[in-house]
Amino acid sequence: MFLVFSSLFDPHVTPGVEHLRKAGADVKVLTCHDLARPGWRLSLAEEPTLVVEGKRVPARRIRGVLTRLAWVTHHELPFLRAEDREYGAAEMQAFLLALLDRLSCPVLNRATPGSLNGPGWSPERWTRCAAELGLAVQPIVRRTYAGGAVLARPAAPSRRILQVVGKRVLGDAPQAFHDAARALADAAGCALLRVAFAARTPSPEFVGADPFVDLSDAEVATAVLEALQGKGRRS
């Protein structure tokens, strides 16, 4: 059994799971609504117990986990009273972080203290990482005002998107762009990474990155399944 921890608002999960099931995978989708069901267990003395479709499932039966949720926010908990949602979100975030860390099966991406599906870096941190790898980058400017700050980085007129999935880099681009995307994923410790470059440059110019590969793309979904099965998986 494979699990997908999903946001309520992710439009790519349903078509992506359909691709995975057509490939013969037993895939179940879990949201925060499932986390609120009784029966979950997590302790240092025994293996975790999860609740899938209302049934208790020992962690050893889980073959792989795809996490499509970076943070649990109050928006994911419409079934709770409004005054309880912030607290509930914080509790679920902490529980999921601990649970994902305990699982011995492939987990894409591995949770970190800053995010449930990867490093959770800011645009500035991603840009710094790209620059440290020797890539050209676009400057980021934050303009301050009385109420805070706003990101004022101009968007590229068009972008070239590459998607790192395990050992594979998917996307139509010269090899230098593939190498740059892979190097960035390696540096960030991500098995899954969507990387954007400026489209009309002869060499890679980094624009942005995030862990949300396009699961609705059949080729990407197939590569994700291979990674969950341990074929070419990054640790």
C-alpha positions in Angstrom: 0.0 0.0 0.0 1.2 3.5 -0.9 -0.1 6.6 0.8 -0.4 10.2 -0.4 -0.7 12.8 2.3 -2.6 15.6 0.5 -3.9 19.1 1.1 -7.6 19.5 0.5 -6.8 22.1 -2.2 -4.2 20.2 -4.3 -5.7 19.9 -7.9 -3.0 17.5 -9.0 -3.5 14.7 -6.6 -6.7 13.2 -8.0 -5.4 12.8 -11.6 -2.0 11.8 -10.3 -3.5 9.0 -8.1 -5.5 7.8 -11.1 -2.3 7.5 -13.1 -0.7 5.5 -10.2 -3.7 3.2 -9.9 -3.8 2.5 -13.6 -0.1 1.4 -13.2 -1.4 -1.2 -10.7 -0.4 0.6 -7.5 -2.6 0.4 -4.4 -2.7 4.0 -3.5 -4.7 5.7 -0.7 -5.1 9.4 -0.2 -5.1 10.9 3.3 -6.0 14.4 4.3 -6.2 16.1 7.7 -9.8 14.8 8.0 -8.3 11.3 8.1 -5.8 12.4 10.7 -8.6 13.5 13.0 -10.1 10.0 13.1 -9.4 7.9 16.2 -6.9 5.0 16.1 -3.6 6.7 15.2 -0.7 5.6 17.5 2.8 6.9 17.7 5.2 5.9 20.4 8.9 5.2 20.9 8.1 1.7 22.1 6.3 0.2 19.1 5.8 0.7 15.4 3.3 3.5 14.4 -0.3 2.6 13.6 -2.1 4.6 10.9 -5.8 4.9 10.1 -6.5 4.4 6.4 -10.1 4.5 5.2 -11.3 4.0 8.8 -9.1 0.9 9.4 -6.0 0.7 11.5 -2.9 -0.2 9.5 0.5 -1.0 11.0 3.4 1.0 9.5 5.1 -2.1 8.1 2.3 -2.5 5.6 3.1 0.9 4.0 5.4 0.6 1.1 5.9 4.3 0.4 4.6 7.7 1.2 4.2 10.8 -1.1 3.7 14.0 0.9 1.9 16.8 -0.9 1.4 18.9 2.2 4.1 21.3 3.4 2.3 22.7 6.4 -1.0 22.0 8.2 -2.9 25.3 8.3 -6.3 26.1 9.8 -7.7 26.0 6.2 -7.2 22.2 6.2 -9.5 21.8 9.2 -13.0 23.1 8.2 -14.5 20.2 10.3 -13.3 21.8 13.5 -14.8 24.7 15.3 -13.2 28.0 14.1 -11.7 28.7 17.4 -10.0 25.3 17.6 -8.4 25.2 14.1 -5.1 27.0 14.8 -4.4 24.7 17.8 -5.5 21.6 15.8 -3.3 22.6 12.9 -0.2 22.9 15.2 -0.9 19.5 16.8 -1.4 17.8 13.4 1.8 19.4 12.1 3.8 18.1 15.0 2.3 14.7 14.8 2.8 14.3 11.0 6.4 15.5 11.4 7.1 12.8 14.0 5.3 10.1 12.1 7.0 10.7 8.8 10.3 10.7 10.5 9.6 7.3 12.0 8.5 5.5 8.8 11.2 3.2 7.3 9.6 3.1 3.9 10.5 5.6 1.1 9.0 9.0 1.9 9.1 11.7 -0.8 10.2 14.2 0.2 11.5 13.5 3.7 10.1 15.9 6.3 12.3 18.5 8.0 11.5 20.8 10.9 10.6 23.5 8.5 8.3 21.6 6.2 6.5 18.2 5.9 7.8 17.6 2.3 11.4 19.0 2.1 13.5 21.9 3.3 10.7 24.5 3.2 13.1 27.2 2.0 12.2 30.8 1.2 12.7 32.2 -2.3 15.9 33.9 -1.0 17.3 30.6 0.4 16.6 28.8 -2.9 18.3 31.6 -4.8 21.3 31.5 -2.5 21.6 27.7 -3.0 21.5 28.2 -6.8 24.1 30.9 -6.7 26.4 28.8 -4.5 26.2 26.1 -7.2 27.5 28.6 -9.7 24.1 29.2 -11.5 23.0 32.6 -12.8 20.1 33.9 -10.6 17.6 36.6 -10.7 17.8 39.1 -7.9 15.1 39.1 -5.1 13.9 42.4 -3.7 11.6 42.8 -0.7 10.1 46.2 -0.3 9.2 47.2 3.3 6.2 49.2 4.2 4.4 50.1 7.5 2.6 46.7 7.7 5.5 44.5 6.8 7.3 43.5 3.6 6.4 42.3 0.1 8.4 40.3 -2.3 9.1 42.5 -5.3 10.9 40.2 -7.6 9.7 40.5 -11.2 8.4 37.2 -12.7 10.2 35.9 -15.7 8.1 36.5 -18.9 8.3 32.7 -19.6 9.8 29.8 -17.7 11.4 26.5 -18.5 10.2 23.9 -16.0 12.2 20.8 -15.1 11.1 18.2 -12.6 13.5 16.1 -10.6 12.0 12.7 -9.6 14.5 10.4 -8.0 17.3 9.9 -10.5 15.3 11.2 -13.4 15.0 14.8 -14.6 12.0 15.4 -16.7 11.4 18.3 -19.1 12.4 19.5 -22.6 15.7 21.4 -22.1 19.4 21.1 -23.0 21.6 18.9 -20.8 23.0 21.8 -18.9 19.6 22.6 -17.5 19.0 19.0 -16.5 22.4 19.0 -14.7 21.6 22.2 -12.9 18.2 20.9 -11.7 19.8 17.7 -10.5 22.5 19.6 -8.7 20.0 21.8 -7.0 17.9 18.8 -5.8 21.1 17.2 -4.5 22.1 20.3 -2.6 18.6 20.6 -1.1 18.3 16.9 -0.3 15.1 16.6 -2.3 14.0 13.5 -4.2 11.2 15.5 -5.7 11.8 19.1 -7.0 10.3 21.3 -9.5 12.8 23.9 -10.8 12.1 26.9 -12.9 14.6 28.6 -15.2 14.3 31.6 -17.4 13.2 30.3 -20.8 15.2 32.4 -23.2 18.7 32.1 -21.9 21.4 29.9 -23.5 22.6 28.7 -20.0 20.6 28.0 -16.9 19.3 31.1 -15.1 17.5 30.1 -11.9 14.0 31.5 -11.2 12.5 29.4 -8.5 12.0 25.9 -7.0 9.5 23.9 -4.9 8.8 20.3 -4.1 5.4 20.1 -5.9 6.1 18.2 -9.1 3.2 18.0 -11.5 1.6 14.7 -10.4 -1.1 15.1 -13.0 1.5 14.5 -15.7 1.5 10.8 -16.5 5.3 10.7 -17.0 5.9 12.4 -13.7 3.4 10.1 -11.9 5.2 7.0 -13.3 8.6 8.3 -12.2 7.1 9.0 -8.7 5.8 5.4 -8.4 9.2 4.1 -9.4 10.9 6.2 -6.7 8.3 5.0 -4.1 9.1 1.4 -5.1 12.8 2.1 -4.4 13.9 2.2 -8.0 16.5 4.9 -8.3 15.3 6.6 -5.0 17.4 9.3 -3.4 18.0 8.9 0.3 
